[in-house]
Amino acid sequence: MIHQYKLNGYNIIVDVYSGSIHVVDDVAYDVINLYQNRSKDEIIQNILSKYKTDKTVTKDSILELMDDIETLKKNNQLFTEDTFSDMATQYKQNSNVIKALCLHVAHTCNLNCEYCFASQGKYHGERALMSEDVGKRAIDFLIEHSGQRHNLEVDFFGGEPLMNLDVVKKIVSYARSLEKKYDKHFRFTLTTNGVNLNDDVIDYLNQEMDNVVLSLDGRKEVHDSTRKTITGKGSYDIVVPKFLNFVKKRGDKSYYMRGTFTHNNVDFTNDIFHMADLGFRELSMEPVVCSQDEPYALNDKDLPKLKEQYEILAKEMLKREKQGRGFTFYHYMLDLKNGPCIYKRLSGCGSGTEYMAVTPWGELYPCHQFVGDKKYSLGNIYDGIKNKELVEKFKNSNIYTRPKCQDCWAKLYCSGGCFANAYHATGDINGVYDYGCELFKKRIECAIMMQVAKNQN
């Protein structure tokens, strides 16, 4: 399977199963497009007719080009066959360890964001803060189920986790105290809306958190329209000075700004550029996922505009990088040479198997987007996994169990996509969130083009 597209002046061929990327001229692009379904004579006649004014395009040059294509095909760099189907379930079936937990330390929030999937932090339930005892037991549970794995990850999430910072500190301290005893190393991350940031909090986060995610939607008018305080006022002026202070003190440690765009700002690149112009260099902007009944929901008419925006973003990023003021966009971080192993590409997200979310009461869910849906309760940190049938369903889910993924050129880049988005869109974790897929494919096209451009220059 191959995928062909033209972007920013480049003719790009993606060989899906080998991962090879080819940049070709117009003639080669057209020949490759015809190669699998036309005879040699038909290809020659077609190309000669199309390029009849180009004296360099001859029968001999086309035959030479077809010989080159055949060589690439024999070397498994073009039109490569799919040999991965038997491997698809192997990775997850062989892994019986949990390597990461998302601790919901606060089912409450000090903002009232309009599009919040977590119902302003409550996850459609009661407001609650995780206790120290539950947090420590979660660490014990992770160690007990991590097997021989050395590196473990704990994400502090909410609601707003800084509303329960004292417990976060105690959990971190407890985990650190066990590292040497159990030969483990904990990597901590925290997501915050920034309201409770101050110098002391920043110093602590910079000392203990390997990564921090900062929630900002971009321009003041955009951010304030959705990310509001409890009293209904915009939060931009509250959080931006704190984020700037945080990033300044953060130094070279990892962080990224995470925004959400909606129907009301389909020109979201202007929000990304705004954040970059403020001095933030690690950026992410995600499409809102919500009911189509919501006034801010993305619709089909938005889709062409959004795809255009991703192209604008890619071109501007290349321009800014040449000018020495580049920035990173999460969805364009694509390593074509040393990316995820093929097993990971086939099996996809580890939610429900290697990764789980823990509520303030210690209940386990596949990830934070399933929290509150009792059909997806896996058990708890005290009694362990009870819903083993559900865990097996997640284990057995991969790109070959999703019918819509079979003919998709991008499947080894997205690995089937997000289980939660698929479930909320179709009622099945093996379904496909079509809208998200369309945006993902455009992002990958742009990311590949950027790699091509950098290699060409």
C-alpha positions in Angstrom: 0.0 0.0 0.0 1.2 3.5 -0.8 -0.1 7.0 -0.2 0.6 9.8 -2.7 0.1 13.5 -2.0 1.4 16.9 -3.0 2.2 19.6 -0.5 4.3 22.7 -0.4 5.8 22.0 -3.8 6.8 18.4 -2.9 5.5 15.2 -4.5 5.5 12.7 -1.7 5.1 8.9 -1.8 4.6 7.0 1.5 5.2 3.3 1.4 3.0 2.2 4.2 4.4 -1.1 5.4 8.1 -0.3 4.9 7.8 3.3 6.2 9.9 4.5 3.2 9.3 8.1 2.1 10.0 9.0 -1.5 10.2 12.5 -3.0 9.8 12.4 -6.7 9.3 14.6 -9.8 6.0 15.0 -11.6 6.6 12.2 -14.1 7.6 9.7 -11.5 4.7 10.7 -9.4 2.3 9.9 -12.2 4.0 6.7 -13.2 3.9 5.4 -9.6 0.2 6.3 -9.5 -0.5 4.1 -12.6 2.1 1.3 -11.9 -0.1 -1.2 -10.0 -3.1 -1.0 -12.3 -1.9 -0.4 -15.8 0.3 -2.3 -18.3 3.6 -0.9 -19.3 2.3 0.1 -22.7 -0.7 1.9 -21.1 1.6 3.7 -18.7 3.9 4.8 -21.5 1.0 6.1 -23.7 -0.6 7.9 -20.8 2.6 9.6 -19.7 3.7 10.5 -23.3 0.3 12.0 -23.9 0.3 14.1 -20.7 3.9 15.4 -21.1 3.9 15.7 -25.0 5.5 19.1 -24.8 8.3 18.0 -22.6 11.1 16.7 -24.9 12.9 15.0 -21.9 10.0 12.6 -21.4 10.5 9.7 -23.8 9.6 6.1 -24.0 13.1 5.1 -23.0 13.1 7.5 -20.0 9.7 6.1 -18.9 11.0 2.5 -19.2 14.1 3.5 -17.1 11.9 5.0 -14.5 9.8 1.8 -14.3 13.0 -0.2 -13.9 13.8 2.0 -10.9 10.4 1.5 -9.5 10.7 -2.3 -9.9 14.0 -2.2 -8.0 12.5 -0.3 -5.2 9.6 -2.8 -5.1 12.1 -5.8 -4.9 14.0 -4.0 -2.1 10.7 -3.6 -0.1 10.8 0.1 -0.4 7.7 0.6 -2.6 4.4 -1.3 -2.9 5.6 -3.4 0.1 3.2 -6.1 1.2 1.6 -6.3 4.7 3.4 -8.9 6.7 2.4 -7.7 10.1 -1.1 -9.1 10.8 0.1 -12.1 12.7 2.1 -9.8 15.0 -0.7 -7.5 15.9 -1.8 -9.0 19.2 1.6 -10.3 20.2 2.9 -7.2 21.9 0.0 -6.7 24.3 -0.5 -10.4 25.0 3.2 -10.8 26.0 3.0 -7.8 28.3 1.3 -8.4 31.6 2.7 -5.4 33.5 1.2 -1.9 34.3 3.8 0.8 33.7 1.8 4.0 34.2 -1.1 5.4 36.3 -3.0 8.6 35.9 -3.9 9.7 39.4 -7.1 11.8 39.6 -6.0 13.6 42.7 -8.7 16.2 42.4 -12.2 15.7 41.1 -12.8 19.4 41.4 -11.6 22.5 39.7 -11.2 26.3 40.2 -12.2 27.0 36.6 -15.5 26.4 34.8 -14.4 25.6 31.2 -17.2 25.4 28.8 -16.0 22.3 26.9 -14.7 20.3 29.8 -15.2 16.6 29.2 -14.8 16.0 32.9 -17.8 18.1 33.8 -15.8 20.8 35.5 -13.6 18.2 37.2 -16.4 16.2 38.8 -16.5 13.5 36.0 -20.3 13.6 36.3 -20.1 12.5 40.0 -19.2 14.1 43.3 -16.4 16.5 43.9 -13.6 14.8 45.8 -9.9 15.0 46.6 -7.7 11.9 46.7 -6.4 11.2 50.2 -2.8 10.5 51.0 -3.7 6.8 51.8 -5.3 6.3 48.5 -2.3 7.9 46.7 0.2 5.7 48.5 -1.8 2.6 47.9 -1.9 3.5 44.2 1.9 3.6 44.2 2.0 0.2 45.9 -0.4 -1.2 43.3 1.7 0.1 40.4 4.9 -1.4 41.9 3.1 -4.7 42.5 1.9 -4.9 38.9 5.0 -3.6 37.2 7.0 -6.8 37.1 10.6 -6.3 36.2 10.0 -2.9 34.6 12.3 -0.2 36.0 10.8 3.0 34.7 7.3 3.8 35.8 5.1 6.9 35.1 2.6 8.7 37.3 0.5 11.5 35.9 -1.2 13.9 38.3 -4.5 14.9 36.8 -7.9 16.4 37.6 -9.9 18.6 37.7 -7.1 20.7 38.9 -4.4 18.7 40.7 -2.8 21.8 42.3 -5.9 22.0 44.4 -4.5 19.0 46.2 -0.8 19.8 46.0 -0.1 18.6 49.6 -1.2 15.1 48.7 0.7 15.2 45.4 3.9 16.0 47.4 3.3 13.2 49.8 2.7 10.7 47.0 5.9 11.8 45.2 7.9 11.5 48.4 6.5 8.1 49.1 7.2 6.8 45.6 10.8 8.2 45.8 11.3 6.4 49.1 10.6 3.0 47.4 12.7 3.5 44.3 15.9 1.9 45.6 14.1 -0.9 47.5 12.2 -2.1 44.4 14.7 -1.0 41.7 12.2 1.4 40.2 12.4 4.9 38.8 9.3 7.1 38.8 8.7 9.8 36.2 6.1 12.3 37.2 3.9 14.6 35.1 1.2 17.1 36.1 -1.4 19.0 34.1 -2.5 22.3 35.4 -4.7 25.3 34.4 -2.2 27.6 36.1 -4.5 29.4 38.5 -2.7 28.2 41.6 0.9 28.6 40.3 3.2 30.7 42.4 6.9 30.8 43.0 6.9 28.1 45.6 4.7 25.8 43.5 6.8 26.4 40.4 10.0 25.6 42.3 8.4 22.3 43.5 7.2 21.3 40.0 10.5 22.1 38.5 12.2 20.0 41.1 10.0 16.9 40.9 7.9 16.9 37.7 9.6 15.4 34.6 6.9 17.1 32.5 4.3 19.7 33.1 1.3 20.4 30.8 -0.1 24.0 30.9 -3.6 24.6 29.6 -3.9 27.7 27.4 -6.1 28.1 24.4 -4.2 30.9 22.7 -5.5 34.4 22.1 -7.1 36.2 25.0 -10.5 36.4 23.4 -10.4 32.7 22.5 -9.1 31.6 25.8 -11.5 33.7 27.8 -14.5 32.6 25.8 -14.2 29.0 27.1 -11.8 28.9 30.0 -13.7 30.9 32.6 -13.5 31.3 36.4 -16.3 30.1 38.6 -17.7 33.6 38.5 -17.8 33.6 34.7 -14.8 35.8 34.0 -12.0 34.9 31.6 -8.8 33.4 33.1 -6.2 34.6 30.5 -4.9 37.5 32.5 -4.7 35.3 35.6 -2.7 32.4 34.1 -0.5 33.8 31.3 1.8 35.8 33.6 2.1 32.7 35.8 2.8 30.5 32.8 5.5 32.9 31.5 7.1 32.9 35.0 6.9 29.1 35.1 8.6 28.6 31.7 11.3 31.1 32.5 12.2 29.2 35.7 11.7 25.8 34.0 14.9 26.1 32.0 15.5 23.1 29.7 13.1 20.8 31.5 10.1 19.4 29.6 6.8 21.2 29.4 4.2 21.9 26.8 1.3 24.3 26.4 -1.9 22.4 25.6 -4.8 24.2 24.0 -8.2 23.2 22.6 -9.8 24.6 19.5 -13.5 24.6 18.7 -15.9 25.7 16.0 -15.5 29.2 17.3 -11.8 29.4 16.4 -11.2 27.2 13.3 -8.3 29.6 12.6 -6.5 28.0 15.5 -3.1 28.6 13.9 -3.4 32.2 15.1 -3.7 30.9 18.6 -0.6 28.7 18.2 1.3 31.6 16.7 0.1 33.8 19.6 1.5 31.4 22.1 4.8 31.1 20.2 5.0 34.9 20.0 4.6 35.0 23.8 7.7 32.9 24.1 6.3 29.5 24.6 8.2 26.9 22.5 6.5 23.5 23.2 3.0 23.7 21.9 0.0 21.5 21.4 -3.5 22.3 20.1 -6.2 19.6 20.1 -9.6 19.6 18.4 -12.5 19.6 20.9 -14.3 16.3 21.2 -17.9 16.7 22.3 -21.6 16.2 21.4 -22.6 17.6 18.1 -25.4 19.4 20.0 -22.9 21.8 21.6 -22.6 25.2 19.9 -18.8 25.0 19.9 -18.7 21.5 18.3 -16.7 21.1 15.1 -18.8 20.3 12.1 -18.3 19.0 8.6 -18.1 22.5 7.1 -15.1 23.2 9.4 -13.1 20.2 8.1 -11.6 21.8 4.9 -10.7 24.9 6.9 -9.0 22.9 9.6 -7.0 21.0 7.1 -5.9 24.2 5.5 -4.9 25.5 8.9 -2.6 22.5 9.5 -0.9 23.3 6.2 -0.5 27.0 7.1 1.0 25.9 10.4 3.6 23.5 8.9 4.7 26.2 6.4 5.0 28.8 9.0 6.9 26.5 11.3 9.5 25.9 8.6 9.8 29.6 8.0 10.2 30.4 11.6 12.8 27.7 12.1 14.9 29.3 9.3 14.6 32.6 11.1 15.9 31.1 14.4 12.5 31.4 16.2 11.2 27.9 15.7 8.9 26.1 18.1 7.7 22.5 18.5 4.2 21.4 17.7 3.3 18.1 19.4 1.5 16.6 16.4 4.3 17.3 14.1 6.9 15.5 16.2 7.6 12.6 13.8 10.7 10.5 13.8 10.9 8.7 10.5 14.1 6.8 11.4 13.8 5.9 15.1 10.1 6.0 15.9 8.0 3.4 17.9 8.8 -0.2 17.3 6.4 -2.1 14.9 4.8 -3.9 17.8 3.8 -0.6 19.4 2.6 0.7 16.0 0.4 -2.3 15.6 -1.1 -2.5 19.1 -1.5 1.2 19.8 -2.5 2.8 23.0 -1.8 0.9 26.2 -4.9 2.2 28.1 -6.7 -0.6 29.9 -3.6 -2.8 29.9 -0.3 -1.0 30.6 -1.9 2.3 31.6 -4.9 3.0 33.9 -6.6 5.9 35.6 -7.3 5.9 39.4 -10.2 7.9 40.8 -10.0 9.7 44.2 -11.5 6.6 45.7 -9.1 4.1 44.1 -11.3 2.8 41.4 -9.5 1.8 38.2 -10.5 2.8 34.6 -8.8 2.3 31.3 -7.9 6.0 31.1 -9.1 9.4 32.2 -11.7 9.7 29.4 -13.5 6.5 30.7 -13.7 7.7 34.3 -17.3 7.7 35.6 -18.6 5.2 33.0 -19.3 2.2 35.2 -19.3 -0.2 32.2 -15.6 0.6 32.0 -14.7 0.1 35.6 -11.8 -2.4 35.8 -11.6 -2.9 39.6 -9.7 -1.0 42.2 -6.3 -0.6 43.7 -7.1 -2.7 46.7 -8.7 -5.8 45.2 -7.0 -5.5 41.8 -8.4 -6.1 38.3 -11.9 -7.5 38.5 -13.1 -6.9 35.0 -10.6 -9.2 33.3 -12.9 -9.6 30.3 -12.6 -5.9 29.6 -8.9 -5.9 30.0 -8.7 -8.8 27.4 -10.8 -6.7 25.0 -8.3 -3.9 25.2 -5.4 -6.4 24.9 -6.9 -7.8 21.7 -7.7 -4.5 20.2 -5.3 -3.3 17.4 -5.4 -1.9 14.0 -6.5 -5.2 12.5 -9.6 -5.4 14.8 -10.8 -2.1 13.4 -12.5 -2.8 10.1 -12.2 0.9 8.9 -8.4 0.9 9.5 -7.7 -1.9 7.0 -7.3 0.3 4.0 -6.0 3.4 5.7 -2.5 4.5 4.8 -1.9 6.2 8.2 -2.7 3.2 10.4 1.0 2.6 11.4 1.2 6.2 12.4 -1.9 6.5 14.5 -2.0 2.8 15.6 -5.8 2.9 15.5 -6.3 6.1 17.3 -7.8 6.9 20.7 -10.0 4.1 22.3 -12.1 6.7 24.2 -12.8 8.8 21.1 -13.8 5.7 19.2 -16.1 4.6 22.0 -17.7 7.9 22.4 -18.2 8.3 18.6 -19.4 4.7 17.8 -20.1 2.9 21.1 -17.2 0.5 20.5 -13.5 0.8 21.3 -12.8 -0.9 18.0 -14.8 1.7 16.1 -13.3 4.8 14.4 -13.8 8.4 15.2 -13.9 9.5 11.5 -13.6 13.3 12.1 -10.5 12.8 14.2 -9.0 10.4 11.6 -9.4 13.0 8.9 -7.5 15.6 11.0 -4.9 13.1 12.0 -4.1 12.1 8.4 -3.7 15.8 7.5 -1.3 16.3 10.4 0.8 13.3 9.4 1.0 14.6 5.8 2.2 17.9 7.1 4.7 16.3 9.5 6.2 14.2 6.8 6.4 17.2 4.4 8.3 19.1 7.1 10.8 16.3 7.4 11.2 16.2 3.7 11.7 20.0 3.6 14.4 19.8 6.3 16.2 17.0 4.5 16.1 18.9 1.2 17.6 22.1 2.5 
